Amino acid sequence: MIGLDADSRIAGMIAVAAPFSGSSYAKYMLPPSLRPFAASNEHITELNENTEANGTIASIFARFDPHIPEGSVSPGSKNMGAQAPCRPVGRGR
């Protein structure tokens, strides 16, 4: 939405469990494709510095995400965190 939408075709974005501030665990992930989500990544840093589009973002996230301990709050966005506790399922319980 920033820089790649010269025609202003994108009105907004719904983000689900997006690591807006990166994840402190990204550097430990085995798949190299997840390492760019590190908080120190230049693209993550650049997006955090440019808050121009944040007002058009709706961020939906769980109260706790084991992969994104920093959370998915995006300053200036409509942040909708699930308040109800979720029953753990799968291998992580």
C-alpha positions in Angstrom: 0.0 0.0 0.0 3.0 2.2 0.3 4.9 3.0 -2.8 3.6 0.2 -5.0 0.0 1.5 -5.4 0.5 4.6 -7.5 -3.1 4.4 -8.8 -4.5 4.2 -5.3 -6.4 1.0 -6.1 -6.0 -0.4 -2.6 -8.5 1.1 -0.2 -7.4 -0.9 2.9 -6.0 -4.1 4.3 -7.2 -6.7 6.8 -4.1 -8.3 8.5 -4.5 -11.5 10.5 -1.7 -12.3 13.0 0.7 -10.0 11.1 4.1 -9.4 12.9 4.1 -5.6 12.3 7.0 -5.1 14.6 8.7 -8.4 13.6 9.3 -11.4 15.8 12.2 -11.9 18.1 12.0 -15.6 17.2 12.5 -15.1 13.4 16.3 -15.4 13.6 15.9 -18.9 15.1 13.5 -20.2 12.5 14.8 -23.0 10.3 13.2 -22.0 7.0 15.1 -19.0 5.6 11.8 -17.6 4.3 10.8 -16.7 7.9 14.0 -14.8 8.8 12.9 -11.5 7.1 10.4 -11.2 9.9 13.1 -10.3 12.4 12.5 -7.0 14.1 15.9 -5.8 12.8 15.0 -6.5 9.2 15.3 -3.3 7.1 11.9 -3.7 5.5 10.2 -4.2 8.9 12.0 -1.1 10.2 11.0 0.9 7.1 7.3 -0.1 7.4 7.3 0.9 11.1 8.8 4.3 10.3 6.3 5.0 7.5 2.9 5.1 9.3 1.1 6.8 6.4 -1.1 3.8 5.5 -1.8 2.6 9.1 -5.2 4.3 9.3 -6.4 2.0 6.5 -5.3 -1.3 8.2 -7.5 -3.5 10.4 -5.2 -5.8 12.4 -6.9 -8.9 13.9 -4.9 -11.1 16.3 -5.1 -13.5 19.2 -4.4 -12.4 22.7 -1.3 -14.5 22.7 0.7 -15.8 19.7 3.7 -18.0 20.5 5.4 -17.1 17.2 4.9 -13.3 17.6 5.5 -12.6 21.3 5.7 -8.8 20.5 2.1 -9.0 19.3 0.4 -7.7 16.2 -0.6 -4.2 17.2 -0.1 -1.6 14.5 0.0 2.0 15.8 -2.7 4.1 14.1 -4.5 1.0 12.8 -7.8 -0.5 14.0 -6.4 -3.2 16.3 -8.8 -6.0 17.2 -7.3 -8.4 19.6 -9.3 -11.5 20.7 -10.1 -11.1 24.3 -11.5 -14.5 25.0 -9.0 -17.1 26.1 -8.5 -19.8 23.5 -8.2 -23.5 24.4 -4.8 -24.7 23.2 -5.1 -27.2 20.4 -2.6 -29.2 18.3 1.0 -30.0 19.1 1.6 -26.9 21.3 -0.8 -27.8 24.1 
